[in-house]
Amino acid sequence: MEFKRKDNMIYLDIDGQDLAYIKFAYHDDYIEAYSTFVDTSLRGQGVAQKLVDALVAVAKEENKRINPTCSYVVNLFEKKPEKYSDIQY
């Protein structure tokens, strides 16, 4: 599974359709993760978490932290603090 990036979105394109994405916005000292979507055909396969992990990699590369405002990302960060507490804004 290979994600692509366009502007402020990391996404999964299958046959020309964006079937999963995470959208984010840059602020002075953090990245806001504000929307996550996974098509029903891909749900239950861990795609959303992989999108979050791709955004985490971007944030670390750019020395930024992530402020989750998307409910999925908020819940993921709360469920797995051992994995995400160091990157959460």
C-alpha positions, 0 to 999 in steps of 0.5 A, a space after each residue: 500500500 503506497 500513499 501519495 501526497 498532494 498539498 496538505 493531504 496524504 491519500 491512497 489512489 486506486 484506479 484514479 479514485 482517492 479511497 482513503 485520505 488524511 487532511 491536515 493544515 500547517 500552523 506556526 509550530 504544529 500540524 493540525 490533523 482535521 479529517 480522515 476518510 477511508 472508503 467502506 471497501 478498505 475499512 477494517 484493514 488498518 488503513 486509517 492508522 497507516 495514514 496517521 503514521 504517514 503524517 507522523 513521519 512527515 511531522 517528525 521530518 519537519 520537526 513539528 507536532 500534531 494537533 489532532 482535531 479529527 475524531 479518529 486521530 484524537 481517539 487513536 492518540 488516546 488509545 495508543 499514548 505509548 506510540 503517539 504522545 511524543 508527537 502530540 501537540 
